[in-house]
Amino acid sequence: MVRTVVVVALLFAWLPLLAATYYVDGRAENASDDGPGTAAQPWKTIARAGSAPELKPGDTVLIRTGVYREHAKITVSGEEGNPITFAAAPGAKVVVKGSEVVKGRWTRVSEDPAIQEPFPNAFQNVWKIELGEEFFTDPDFVGSYQDKARRWVSQVYLQDYRALQLIGEDRIYTNDPYARLRTVGRGLNDLVMDSFFFDPATQTLYIEIGGDPAWFSIEVGVRGWTLTASKVHDVVIRGLELRQNRQPGGQWPMASLGECERVVVEDCHFSQADFCGFGMWRSKNCTVRRCDLSYNGNTGLGLGECEDCVVEDCTLFYNNYRRFSPGWHAGGMKCIPGNKRCLIRRNEVAYNINSDGIWFDASNEQIRILSNISHHNDGCGIFYEINPGGGTIADNLVYANHGRGIYISGSQKVWIVNNTVARNDCGIVCMPREDPFTLENVNILNSLLIDNYVVGERGPRGCDLTVYMGSPGEYEPYERKVMSNHSDHNVYASLTWNPTMRHSWNPDNALEQWQQRWQEDLQSKLMPVEYELPGMGFRLLTKAGLDLAAPIPAEAGWQPEKPGRVGCARTEWK
């Protein structure tokens, strides 16, 4: 009996070594989805591999170099500790696109006698072509939103990297009071360089570019999705580039996980999405790591109703190039609603256009935002909005954002500890919203706040710290009504202007007044702190005198590697 058990155990130990490897090669002449998927006879599409009944836990699908214009659906699952892997083959460049190349003869609009120019030579660089049915046949476009979008062009790409400006209203977001997409012009007469106009009545695409379109690669977004995994578990997706699509409606991402568990997405690139690059919805214990989510129309990454998911070591740059309203939905990452115990760490989030860097909105719980670098965003560096379930924002370097560095709005039980917040338009702001979104049990500890002001004609605007005390009054008596919000053991850099603190939106308090009136920051201090912003980087020059930090309570859910020092562990970023 003992010998039998040992033999069975050895067999199970060898099972991973028996895992199979399959291949996809869309460029191979003998590639066929009816074939065996071997190295010699590969499958043609990623979608075939994604639903292959041949795949078993531990198997790997290697995808060879090529441009795959398809919706790659993954519907197979592995086992815990023994996933199915879909990966770019070693050294391969795998690009999955939701677009099609425009082929055929372009004609110059100025040579069309039926079109009246608004002024001489206005259409000298404007070209037109009628798009065929292949641009409007994606079967995933169903329902009212999608039907409206089916015969529409919202994205045109020049030379694989440059998205042209849409002229006129977008068909999905037209008259939407919430989306508020910034529109440019009304029609053909409003074309400018590097822009396009689409006439759905004739399916004619007009573009204005510097040269004959035949010289360039011009692509139009046609598919709603490039890659999706739905209701699967124990899968790894690695090394793929996914870009270009047509938004089917709402806030859907170009690539997504839906109701998945233990799925890892790593070393992938998501760019040029019509709306969001990559999203996870109602997924658990999934990880996104070392991915680039940049140059997307609205958002780089989104999470909704996810639990125990991780986003780490990613870059999120230059999102919201379509310039949606930042008060609605836009930025590096916009996570809404109801995420629980998710971890955002060691990401660089920067240069996002007219929008915030990291944004968690509506009923998120126990979110940890740790050790990220958020800089040069047009809005807030980190925004935590109407989240009553608590969270921790710790060890982040937040600098040079053209909004608030860290903004806590209408949330409770939030720990803001050991952050370096420098040269933002405003520093750390913690304020309530309308009922019932109060601000309570918010703690700001061990943070380094430097020069968070905008220089105005009459002096600086902004302040380093705003913590709501329940008293909007600017003058005495200073009556405190909210007793659970606290700040202490912080260092405020005294540079050209003296740092100030606020107990509501506008009234300023010097540190001494803040301590006397509100009994806050009693262990904090002002001190000269030198720093520099070389290029787009940050360098803290002052090293002495910052050993003011207090121990972090265990309930904060995070501890510094080197206790005792204020600010984040990172003192330089290039």
N, C-alpha and C positions, 0 to 999 in steps of 0.2 A: 504493500500500500504506500509506504514512504517513497519507494522508488518511482511509483506512478506519479505521485505529486511532484517530485523533482523533475521528471520528464516533461510534464505539462507546463511547469513553471519555465523551464528552458525554452519550450516552444513559444510561449508568449513573449519571452525576452527577445527572441529572434524575429518576431513579426515585423517590427519597424524596418529591419534589414531587407525584408521581402517587399517593401513598398515599391510601387511602379512609378515610372516617369513617362509622361505623355508630352506631346509636342503640338504646338500651333505655329503654322508658318503661312501666312496669307499670301506671300509672294511666290511660294514654290509652285511650279507648274503642275505637279502631281498632288497638291494639297486638295483634300476633299473632306467634307463633313461626314461623308459616308464611309470613310476609311477607318483604319484602326488607331490613328493618332500616334503612330510610332515616329522615331527620328527619320526613318526612310519614307514613311507615308503619313505626313502630319495632317492634322485637322486644319481647316481653312479659317475658321472663325473662333474667337474667344467664347462667343455665346454657346457654341457646340460643346466646348470643354466645360463651360460653367454648368451645364445640365447633364453631363455625361454619366450614364448609368454605370459605366466601367470604373469610375473613380471610387476608391475605397479610402478609409482613414489612413493617413500617412502618405498618400500618393502626392505627386508633384506634377504640375503642368508648367512646362517651360515654353514661353512665347518668344518667338524669334523676331528679329528686326522687321518693322513694317508699320504702315499706317492702316489702322483698322477702323473703317467707317461703319460702325455698328453700335447697337445697344447690347453691351455684354452683360447678360443676366447670369448671376450665380445662384443656383438653387440647390446645390449639393452641400452636405455637411460632413465634417470629420468627427472625431471623438476628443473628449477632453484629454489634453496631453499628446494628442496624435492628430493634428489638423491636416486638412487638404490645403496645399499651397498652390497659388497661381502667381507666377513670377516671370519677369523678363529673364530670358536666357542670359547667361554670363556674357557681358559686353554688348548686349542687344539694346537697341533703342526702339521701344514699343510705344506708339502713339495711338490712342483711341480717340476718335473725333466724332462729334455730333454734327458735323458739317459736310457739305458736298462742294466740290469744285465747280465753279461756273465755267461752262464750256460753250463754244459757239462764237459767232461774230458779233462784236460790239460795234455800234455805230455812233458817230458823234452827233449830239443833239443839235448843234448849230447848223448841221447840214440838212436837218429835217424841216422842210418849208411849212409843215403843218404846225410847228411849234413856234410861238412868238417869243422872242427874247425880250426880257424886261429892259435891257439896255444893250448897246452894241457889244458884241463879243462876250456876253455874259456866260454863254454856254460853250466857250471855246474848249474848256477842259472837262466838259460834262459828257458822259457816255451813257448809252442805254442798251439793254438786252432784255428779251422776254424769257422768263424762267419757265421751264417745262414742268410737267406734273411730278417729276421725281423729287422736286423740292417741297411737295405738299402732301406726302403720302404716309407720314409716320403713323403707324396704327395705334401708338400710345396717346395720340391726341383725341381724347374722347371727353364728353361732357361740355357744359356751356363755356367754361373758360377756354378749354382746349380747342373747341370748334371755332371759336373766335380767332384763336391764334394759328389755326391750321394754315390758312392762306394769308400768312403775314410774314414779313421779314423784319426781324428786330435786331439782327446782328450780321454785319458783313465784315470779313477779315481780309486784310491786305498783307500779302507776303507772310502769312502764317503767324503773325505776332501783333499786328496793329488793327485794333477795332475801329472802324469808321463811325463817325457821329451820325446818329439817326436824326433826320430832319422830319418834323411833324410829330404828332402824338403817337404814343405807343398804343397798340390795340388792346393789350391786356390791362394796362394801368390807366387808360383814358378815363378821365373824370373820377378817378378813385381819390376820395378826400384824404385817405390815410397814406397811400403809397407816395403820392406827390412826386412823381418822377419829373425831373427838370426836362422840359421839352425845348427844342430849338427850332424856330421857324415853323412854317405851315405847309409848304409844298415845294414844288420844283424850283420856283424862282428864288428860294431861300438857300439853295445849295451853296456851300463854301468848300474850300479845299479840304480833302480827306473826310467827306461826308457822303451820305446816300439818302435817297428817297425812294420809297416803294409804292407803286400804284396797284392795289389789289384788284381793281376792276379789269386791268389788262395784264396783270402779273408781270409788269415791267419794272425792272430795277434800274435806277439812275444813280450814277456815282460821279463825283468830281475828284479826280486825283491828278497828280503831276505826271502825265504820260499816257500812252496808249495802254488800256487794260490788258492787251495781249502780251505786254512785256512782263506782267506780274501774275502771281498766283492769287486768285480771288475766290474766297469761299463764303458760303452762306450757311448759317445755322439752320438745321432742318429737324434734328431729333431732339426730343425732350431730355433724354438721358444718354450718357455714355456708358456708365457701369452702375449696376445695382445689385445688391444682395438682400434678399428678403426672407425672413424667418429661417435663417441658417445659423449654424453654430460651428465653432472650431474650424475656422478658415483663416488663411494668411494670404493677403494680397500685397505684392511687393514689386517695386521698381517700374511702375507704369506711369506714362504721361497721359493725362486726360484733359481734353480741352474742346471748347467751342460747342455750343448747343443753341436751341431755341427754347425759351422758357414756356413750359406748357400752361402756366398760370399760377397764381398765388405766390408762395415763397419756396418753391421746390428747388433742391440742389441739382446740379448737373450729374453728380455721382453720389450714391447714398447707401447707407445700411438702414434697414427697417426691421424692427423686432428681431434683432440678431443677438447672439451671445458668443462671447469669447472669439470675436473676429479681430484680427490685427491687420491694420493698413499701414505699411511702412515704406519709406523711401519713394514715395509717389509725388507727382506734380499735378496740381489742379489749377488750371488757368483759363481765362477768357470765357468763363461761364457767363451766360446771359444774366443770371441772377447770382446764385450761390455756388461756390466751387464744390464743396463736399459737405454732406450732412449726415447725422445719425438721429434716428427717431425710434423711441421706445426700445432702445437696445441696452444690454447689460454686459458689464465686464469686457467692453471692447476698447481697443487701443489704437490711437493714431500717433505715429512717431516718425520723426525725421522727414516729414512731408513739407512740401512747399505749396502754399495756398495763396497765390498772389495773382494780381491783375484780373480779378473777377468783377462782373458788372455791379454787384451790390455787396456781397459778403464773401469772405474766404471760407469760413467754416460755420456751421450751425449745429446745435444740439437741442433736442426737444424730448422731454420726458424720458431721459436716459438715466441709468443708475450705475454707479461705480465704474464709469468710463474714464479714460485717461487720454489727454492730448499733451504730448511732450516733445520737446526738441524740434519744433516746427517753425517755419517762417511764414508770416502773413503780411505781405506788402502790397501797397497800391490797389487795394480793393475799393469798390464803389466808383469805378471810373464812369459809370452811367449817371452818377450824381443823383441818387435817390435822396429823399429827405432824411437827414440824420436823426430827426426826432421820431421817425417811424421804424426804420429797419435798415441798417447799413454798418459796414466797418470790417475790421479784421476778423472778429468772430462775434456773432450775435446768437446767444443761447436762450431760447424761450420755447415753452415754459416748463416748469416742474421738473427740472433735473435734480438728482439727488446724489450726494457723495461723489461727485465727479472731481477730477484733479486736472488742473491746468498748470503745467510746470515747464520751466526752462525754454519757453518759446520767445522768439523775437517778433514783435508786432509793431510795425512802423509804416509811416508814409501813407496811411489809409486816408482816402480823399473825402473831405467834407464829412468825416465820420469818426467814430470812436475806435479804440484799439481792441480791448477785451470788454464785452458787454454781456452781463447776465441779467435777464429781465423776467420778472413775474414768477413768484412761487418756487424759486430754486431753494434747495436745502443743503446745508453742510458742504457747500462748494469750497474747494481749496485752490486758491490762485497763488502759486508759489514760484519764486525765483525766476520770474519772467522779466524781459526787457521790453518796455513799451515806450516808444519815443517817436517824435515828429509825426504824430497823428493829428489830423485837423480838428479832432474833438478830444474827448477824455482819453487818458491813458488806460484807466480801468474804471468801469462803470458797473455798479452793483445796485440794481433798481427793484424796488418793491418785492423783497425776498424776506419773508418773516422767519424762515427756517434756519437762519444763521449761516455763517461762513467765515473763512479765514483768508486774509490777504496779507501775505508775509514775504519778506526777503525779495521784494521786487525793486528793480531800478526803473523809475518812471521819470522821464525827463523830456523837456523841449516839446511838449504837446501843446497844441493851440486851443486848449480848453482846460478843464480841471485835471489835475494829475490823477487823483483817486477820488471818485465821487460815489458816496453811499446815499441812496435816495429812498426814503420810506421803507427802511429795512431794520431788522432787529437781530440781536445776538451776533454781531459781526466783530471779529478781531482784526485790527489793522496794526501789524507789528513788524518792526525791523525793516521798514521800507526806506529807500532813498528817493526823495521826491524833489526834483530840482528843475528850475527854469521853465516851469509850466505857466500858463496864464493865471492859474490859481493852484494852490497846493492840494491839501486834503479837505474835502467838503463833505459834511455829514448833516443832512437836512431831511425833515419829514416831507410827506406828500399830503394830499387831501385824505380825510378819514376814509378808511381805517388804517391808512399806511403811515403809521407813526414811526418815529425814530427812537428806539430804546435799546439799552444794553449794548451800546457801541463803545469799543475801547480802542484808543490810539496810543500805542506804547512804543518806545525805543526807536522812533523814526527820526531821520535826518531830513530837515526841510530847508531848502536853499533857494532863495531868490525867485519865489513864485509870484511874480508880478508882471504887469505890462506897463511900460513907461508911457504916461500920458502927458499932455501939455501942462497940467497942473500938479504933476507928481505921479506916483505909481498907482495903478488900479489892481485890485485883487488882494489876496492875503495868503499866508501860509497855511492857516488852519481855521476851519469853521466847524464848530460842534454845537448842535442845537441844545439850548438849555431851557426851552419853553417860554422864554421871555423875548418878545420881539422889540421891546422898548430900547431906544437908543440912549435914554437919559435915566437918571436915578428916579425911583428906587430900582435896583437891579434884582428883580424877583425871579428866583429860579423855581420852575415847576416840574421839570424833568430831572430826576436825580440819578438816573442809571447810566448816563453817557459820561465817559471819562477820558482824559488824556493826561499822560505823564511820562517822565523819563525821555523826553524828546530833546533834540538839539535844534535850535533855530539859528540859522546863520545870519549874523549881523554884518551886512555888507554896506552898500550905498544907502539903503533905506532900512529903518528899524522894522523887524518883523512884527506882524500883528495877528491877532486871533479874533474870531467873531463868534458871538453866541446866537446869532441869527444871520439873515442874509447880508445886511449892510454895516451895522455898527462895528467899528474897530476898537480893539483893546490892545494896548501894549502889554507885554508879558507881565509886568508888575501889576497892572490893573486887572488882568485876567486872573492872576493868582489871588488878589485881594477880593475881587467882586464875586468870583465864581469858585474859588478854592480848587482850581484845576492847574495842572502842570507845576505842582509845587516842587517837584524834583527835576524839572526841566531847566535848561539854561540857554542864554544867548552866548554865542561865541563867534569870532571871525573864522569862517571856513572858506578856504580857497579851492577852486575847481576850475576846469576849463572844458570847453566843448570843441575839441579838434575835429573839424569837418562835421560829420554827423555823429561823432562819438562823444564819450563822456570820460572824464578823468578827475578823480578826487585827489587833490594835492595835499590837503590837511590830513594827517594821520593821528596826531596826538590830541588828547583831550576829548576823545569821543567814547571813553569808557564809562558811560553813564547808564547803561541799560540795566533794567530790572529783570528778574526771572520771569519767564512767561508761564502763566498758569496752565496746568495740564488741559483744562477745558478748551483752550485755544486750538488744540489739535496739531500743534507744530512746535518744534524746538530748534533753536539755532545750533549750527555745528560748533560755533565759537561764541559762547555766551559772554555778555559783559559789554559788548560794543553796540552803539546805536547804528542805525542804517542797515542796508543789505550787505551781504558778504562780498558782493562784487563791487569793486572800487574803480574799475576801468572797463570800458566797452568801446570797441573800434568798429 
